[in-house]
Amino acid sequence: MSPVTGPADADKAVKAPPKVKARPAPRRGAAKTRVRTAYGRAEIEEIFRRFSIQRPEPKGELEHVNPFTLVVAVALSAQATDVGVNKATRALFAVADTPEKMLALGEEKVRDYIKTIGLYRNKAKNVIALSEMLVRDFGGEVPRTREELVRLPGVGRKTANVVLSMAFGQPTLAVDTHILRLANRLKLAPGKTPDEVEERLIRVIPDHYLFHAHHWLILHGRYVCKARRPECERCIIADLCKADEKSCDVPAPLVEWTGANAAADEGQP
């Protein structure tokens, strides 16, 4: 599977609109001072313009068939790779793709399906508990607000943001380890915590790029600007990048990411 393409049925089930309709509301108590960034507006515009050309319609890599399986997959992905989660959930979702079916399956069998994933015992409990809450409090449907989503066991702000974006087309920024690293390494929106970086990135990224920004940054951090050794020679923004440790100032060719040039990255964490 391409690093930016999920299964066909998943895309059909939760395909999000390409345009941003509204900017997320600022976090309560967020500072109103200017965000510290090493880039001017024109530079930021150019960075995301290039990302948009490289990956016009980026997709998440977690396999799912509906909003419920997306919630489960994202919750299971904590401290695990998308590749590892997908291997476990393919069989699980084949037999339980709704909260009701998951409850019928039971915690013990859920554990058996996901035992290759870290912290699988606790995650199995959460899957059953969130399924119970969805049936009891939401009529078996995944809620469409962050406030309701974070009530679900095992669902934090990051998971809620992923679901709001991928399942319901809301422009959110789920800050994972890749985005946290990039925001600080590139000096794009430095911050100490995921929440701090999220709030600052939302204020830095142009509105018309916000919807896809989450996936662009994650995929760039996962496959190019890696934690241990950034592959600057493959970076399309090398000439704009202000990271202290960058090893190249010449940007890689700006071409659309396809199955052919993604093959080398298949299966990377």
C-alpha positions as a Python dict, from the first residue, in 0.01 Angstrom:
ca = {
    (1, 'M'): (0, 0, 0),
    (2, 'S'): (125, 348, -80),
    (3, 'P'): (224, 558, 222),
    (4, 'V'): (-45, 803, 137),
    (5, 'T'): (-321, 570, 28),
    (6, 'G'): (-557, 360, 238),
    (7, 'P'): (-785, 77, 124),
    (8, 'A'): (-1043, 172, -135),
    (9, 'D'): (-1339, 88, 81),
    (10, 'A'): (-1203, 302, 363),
    (11, 'D'): (-1166, 601, 137),
    (12, 'K'): (-1525, 565, 18),
    (13, 'A'): (-1656, 528, 370),
    (14, 'V'): (-1501, 838, 526),
    (15, 'K'): (-1374, 1050, 233),
    (16, 'A'): (-1334, 1407, 353),
    (17, 'P'): (-1408, 1719, 151),
    (18, 'P'): (-1103, 1884, -1),
    (19, 'K'): (-1185, 2239, 107),
    (20, 'V'): (-1154, 2395, 448),
    (21, 'K'): (-1482, 2536, 567),
    (22, 'A'): (-1384, 2680, 901),
    (23, 'R'): (-1076, 2736, 1109),
    (24, 'P'): (-1079, 2559, 1449),
    (25, 'A'): (-1163, 2780, 1744),
    (26, 'P'): (-860, 2888, 1950),
    (27, 'R'): (-788, 2687, 2263),
    (28, 'R'): (-937, 2835, 2578),
    (29, 'G'): (-677, 3044, 2751),
    (30, 'A'): (-448, 3048, 2446),
    (31, 'A'): (-204, 3335, 2434),
    (32, 'K'): (-285, 3610, 2186),
    (33, 'T'): (74, 3712, 2126),
    (34, 'R'): (237, 3655, 1789),
    (35, 'V'): (352, 3297, 1732),
    (36, 'R'): (729, 3248, 1729),
    (37, 'T'): (828, 3115, 1389),
    (38, 'A'): (1148, 3142, 1190),
    (39, 'Y'): (954, 3191, 866),
    (40, 'G'): (784, 3479, 694),
    (41, 'R'): (433, 3446, 553),
    (42, 'A'): (561, 3400, 198),
    (43, 'E'): (796, 3121, 309),
    (44, 'I'): (519, 2938, 495),
    (45, 'E'): (291, 2973, 194),
    (46, 'E'): (561, 2824, -29),
    (47, 'I'): (631, 2534, 209),
    (48, 'F'): (270, 2422, 208),
    (49, 'R'): (227, 2495, -162),
    (50, 'R'): (502, 2242, -231),
    (51, 'F'): (349, 1988, 6),
    (52, 'S'): (18, 2030, -179),
    (53, 'I'): (184, 1955, -513),
    (54, 'Q'): (373, 1655, -379),
    (55, 'R'): (63, 1506, -214),
    (56, 'P'): (-255, 1666, -353),
    (57, 'E'): (-489, 1431, -163),
    (58, 'P'): (-295, 1287, 132),
    (59, 'K'): (-454, 1002, 325),
    (60, 'G'): (-392, 855, 666),
    (61, 'E'): (-227, 514, 675),
    (62, 'L'): (-448, 350, 937),
    (63, 'E'): (-691, 112, 766),
    (64, 'H'): (-1057, 153, 854),
    (65, 'V'): (-1398, 116, 695),
    (66, 'N'): (-1611, 364, 889),
    (67, 'P'): (-1583, 623, 1169),
    (68, 'F'): (-1607, 356, 1440),
    (69, 'T'): (-1318, 148, 1308),
    (70, 'L'): (-1120, 470, 1266),
    (71, 'V'): (-1171, 555, 1635),
    (72, 'V'): (-1057, 207, 1732),
    (73, 'A'): (-757, 209, 1498),
    (74, 'V'): (-633, 547, 1618),
    (75, 'A'): (-680, 449, 1983),
    (76, 'L'): (-479, 132, 1921),
    (77, 'S'): (-201, 325, 1747),
    (78, 'A'): (-72, 487, 2066),
    (79, 'Q'): (290, 373, 2113),
    (80, 'A'): (256, 149, 1807),
    (81, 'T'): (321, 181, 1434),
    (82, 'D'): (44, 214, 1178),
    (83, 'V'): (184, -92, 1002),
    (84, 'G'): (156, -299, 1320),
    (85, 'V'): (-195, -175, 1394),
    (86, 'N'): (-312, -253, 1040),
    (87, 'K'): (-185, -609, 1062),
    (88, 'A'): (-390, -664, 1377),
    (89, 'T'): (-707, -480, 1279),
    (90, 'R'): (-760, -633, 935),
    (91, 'A'): (-886, -952, 1094),
    (92, 'L'): (-1056, -772, 1384),
    (93, 'F'): (-1257, -537, 1164),
    (94, 'A'): (-1358, -823, 936),
    (95, 'V'): (-1566, -961, 1224),
    (96, 'A'): (-1641, -646, 1426),
    (97, 'D'): (-1687, -317, 1243),
    (98, 'T'): (-1957, -169, 1469),
    (99, 'P'): (-1977, -109, 1846),
    (100, 'E'): (-2246, -374, 1875),
    (101, 'K'): (-2036, -638, 1700),
    (102, 'M'): (-1733, -544, 1910),
    (103, 'L'): (-1933, -593, 2230),
    (104, 'A'): (-2059, -927, 2104),
    (105, 'L'): (-1700, -1030, 2036),
    (106, 'G'): (-1597, -956, 2393),
    (107, 'E'): (-1278, -834, 2557),
    (108, 'E'): (-1097, -1169, 2559),
    (109, 'K'): (-1134, -1220, 2185),
    (110, 'V'): (-1043, -857, 2115),
    (111, 'R'): (-721, -919, 2309),
    (112, 'D'): (-645, -1218, 2090),
    (113, 'Y'): (-681, -1009, 1774),
    (114, 'I'): (-460, -722, 1895),
    (115, 'K'): (-203, -909, 2107),
    (116, 'T'): (79, -809, 1871),
    (117, 'I'): (22, -443, 1961),
    (118, 'G'): (188, -286, 2263),
    (119, 'L'): (-28, -244, 2575),
    (120, 'Y'): (-287, -469, 2413),
    (121, 'R'): (-456, -573, 2738),
    (122, 'N'): (-539, -219, 2842),
    (123, 'K'): (-629, -125, 2485),
    (124, 'A'): (-872, -416, 2459),
    (125, 'K'): (-1046, -292, 2774),
    (126, 'N'): (-1073, 54, 2623),
    (127, 'V'): (-1212, -79, 2295),
    (128, 'I'): (-1489, -259, 2481),
    (129, 'A'): (-1552, 37, 2713),
    (130, 'L'): (-1573, 290, 2429),
    (131, 'S'): (-1803, 54, 2237),
    (132, 'E'): (-2030, 35, 2541),
    (133, 'M'): (-2040, 414, 2570),
    (134, 'L'): (-2112, 459, 2200),
    (135, 'V'): (-2409, 223, 2223),
    (136, 'R'): (-2534, 357, 2555),
    (137, 'D'): (-2485, 731, 2508),
    (138, 'F'): (-2466, 790, 2133),
    (139, 'G'): (-2698, 536, 1974),
    (140, 'G'): (-2405, 340, 1832),
    (141, 'E'): (-2282, 640, 1631),
    (142, 'V'): (-1945, 814, 1661),
    (143, 'P'): (-2001, 1170, 1789),
    (144, 'R'): (-1890, 1465, 1577),
    (145, 'T'): (-1754, 1700, 1842),
    (146, 'R'): (-1421, 1693, 2024),
    (147, 'E'): (-1589, 1740, 2359),
    (148, 'E'): (-1794, 1423, 2311),
    (149, 'L'): (-1514, 1219, 2154),
    (150, 'V'): (-1271, 1273, 2442),
    (151, 'R'): (-1531, 1126, 2679),
    (152, 'L'): (-1469, 788, 2517),
    (153, 'P'): (-1225, 562, 2707),
    (154, 'G'): (-882, 564, 2545),
    (155, 'V'): (-961, 869, 2331),
    (156, 'G'): (-759, 1184, 2394),
    (157, 'R'): (-736, 1512, 2209),
    (158, 'K'): (-503, 1377, 1940),
    (159, 'T'): (-728, 1080, 1861),
    (160, 'A'): (-1033, 1307, 1858),
    (161, 'N'): (-865, 1545, 1614),
    (162, 'V'): (-775, 1261, 1377),
    (163, 'V'): (-1135, 1136, 1378),
    (164, 'L'): (-1280, 1483, 1327),
    (165, 'S'): (-1051, 1538, 1029),
    (166, 'M'): (-1057, 1199, 858),
    (167, 'A'): (-1414, 1093, 932),
    (168, 'F'): (-1599, 1423, 936),
    (169, 'G'): (-1390, 1661, 725),
    (170, 'Q'): (-1312, 1912, 998),
    (171, 'P'): (-981, 2104, 971),
    (172, 'T'): (-796, 1991, 1283),
    (173, 'L'): (-432, 1927, 1371),
    (174, 'A'): (-355, 1608, 1559),
    (175, 'V'): (-1, 1658, 1688),
    (176, 'D'): (188, 1329, 1708),
    (177, 'T'): (561, 1272, 1764),
    (178, 'H'): (640, 1351, 1399),
    (179, 'I'): (460, 1686, 1398),
    (180, 'L'): (598, 1780, 1741),
    (181, 'R'): (950, 1708, 1613),
    (182, 'L'): (904, 1899, 1286),
    (183, 'A'): (747, 2204, 1450),
    (184, 'N'): (1053, 2237, 1673),
    (185, 'R'): (1331, 2115, 1443),
    (186, 'L'): (1219, 2334, 1151),
    (187, 'K'): (1138, 2621, 1390),
    (188, 'L'): (798, 2640, 1225),
    (189, 'A'): (595, 2663, 1546),
    (190, 'P'): (817, 2566, 1841),
    (191, 'G'): (648, 2439, 2153),
    (192, 'K'): (707, 2209, 2447),
    (193, 'T'): (381, 2015, 2439),
    (194, 'P'): (152, 1875, 2168),
    (195, 'D'): (-127, 2113, 2273),
    (196, 'E'): (106, 2412, 2255),
    (197, 'V'): (233, 2312, 1910),
    (198, 'E'): (-122, 2247, 1788),
    (199, 'E'): (-240, 2592, 1891),
    (200, 'R'): (62, 2760, 1731),
    (201, 'L'): (51, 2565, 1405),
    (202, 'I'): (-317, 2648, 1360),
    (203, 'R'): (-224, 3016, 1378),
    (204, 'V'): (77, 2981, 1144),
    (205, 'I'): (-61, 2760, 865),
    (206, 'P'): (-263, 2943, 596),
    (207, 'D'): (-634, 2864, 611),
    (208, 'H'): (-646, 2715, 262),
    (209, 'Y'): (-384, 2454, 355),
    (210, 'L'): (-508, 2368, 702),
    (211, 'F'): (-729, 2073, 613),
    (212, 'H'): (-444, 1859, 474),
    (213, 'A'): (-162, 2005, 687),
    (214, 'H'): (-188, 1727, 945),
    (215, 'H'): (-113, 1453, 693),
    (216, 'W'): (150, 1652, 504),
    (217, 'L'): (351, 1711, 819),
    (218, 'I'): (315, 1356, 950),
    (219, 'L'): (419, 1198, 622),
    (220, 'H'): (709, 1439, 577),
    (221, 'G'): (831, 1357, 928),
    (222, 'R'): (780, 985, 886),
    (223, 'Y'): (951, 940, 551),
    (224, 'V'): (1188, 1235, 502),
    (225, 'C'): (1258, 1445, 810),
    (226, 'K'): (1313, 1139, 1027),
    (227, 'A'): (1398, 1146, 1396),
    (228, 'R'): (1744, 988, 1384),
    (229, 'R'): (1870, 1092, 1043),
    (230, 'P'): (1679, 1348, 840),
    (231, 'E'): (1708, 1267, 470),
    (232, 'C'): (1763, 1625, 360),
    (233, 'E'): (1861, 1520, 8),
    (234, 'R'): (1502, 1397, -39),
    (235, 'C'): (1340, 1710, 105),
    (236, 'I'): (1137, 1936, -124),
    (237, 'I'): (1174, 2230, 117),
    (238, 'A'): (1549, 2196, 184),
    (239, 'D'): (1616, 2547, 54),
    (240, 'L'): (1355, 2697, 287),
    (241, 'C'): (1424, 2481, 593),
    (242, 'K'): (1581, 2658, 891),
    (243, 'A'): (1671, 2347, 1092),
    (244, 'D'): (2015, 2371, 1254),
    (245, 'E'): (2112, 2015, 1159),
    (246, 'K'): (2011, 2013, 793),
    (247, 'S'): (2272, 1870, 557),
    (248, 'C'): (2148, 1998, 221),
    (249, 'D'): (2027, 2330, 81),
    (250, 'V'): (1914, 2200, -257),
    (251, 'P'): (1547, 2093, -268),
    (252, 'A'): (1453, 1755, -411),
    (253, 'P'): (1253, 1756, -737),
    (254, 'L'): (893, 1858, -677),
    (255, 'V'): (692, 1569, -819),
    (256, 'E'): (369, 1406, -709),
    (257, 'W'): (411, 1118, -465),
    (258, 'T'): (304, 794, -634),
    (259, 'G'): (323, 421, -574),
    (260, 'A'): (648, 411, -770),
    (261, 'N'): (843, 657, -559),
    (262, 'A'): (675, 543, -239),
    (263, 'A'): (773, 177, -272),
    (264, 'A'): (1102, 227, -92),
    (265, 'D'): (920, 363, 213),
    (266, 'E'): (665, 82, 241),
    (267, 'G'): (650, -61, 590),
    (268, 'Q'): (867, 204, 758),
    (269, 'P'): (764, 310, 1109),
}
